[in-house]
Amino acid sequence: MWTMRHSHRADDDGRSVDCRQTLTLSPQPVGTGGPLRIVFAGGPGRFVPGGAALGSGDVGFTRGKSLNLHEPGAVRALLEVALSRGWQPGERRVVQVDGWTLLKEAGERAGDDARVVGQ
């Protein structure tokens, strides 16, 4: 099962800054392992949802692969990459990874559920 959450903090003027999208994958049935949190933090050359031009689940490189975290194929691709890199769903601890380290390979695995931006 997966859930998605958008978060940010407010700067001194009350504006939203440091946007991030967190995809949490939870092993099923409940209690069989700890969740995997895949975090996509905004930054140079990257985009996360937070404006009218983007869909609520879109994350990607401004010149490269992007995924929509609402798409089952995109989530499955991220899961497969995390598993291939050693995530153990049966461990009973929370694991957090930088989503940007998974995105390129997941985009290649996702096929039609991935898009290429700015190329």
Phi, psi and omega in degrees: 000148177226153173226159179231145180217135174257134178216164177193174174241162178262136176280186183298336179266004179086004179280148177286129177224167178056051179295143177211150176244127180242121175260122180248123178255125183243121178302146179239148357292163181308137177092359181270356179177171180272156182285156172252124177252119179255114188253127174248103179266139178296154179177179180303130178079008183228156173223146173229160180301150178162006180210169185295334184282347184249149172286160186295338181250005184285128172224146179175177175270141182296336174229077181162207185292148172217155178226153171253116186288001172272344184276123180304322180295324178291317179295318179299318180297317177297319177299313181299319179294316179300318178296318181293339180261009170109001178295133180249102184299338180281347177293143185263035178231156176285133175241132178240132179231155175283114183299332181296333179286345180257341194298313184300309181294320178296321178298323177291322179287329187288340178060243184292343179274002177248155177230157174248130184250140170066025178235000000 
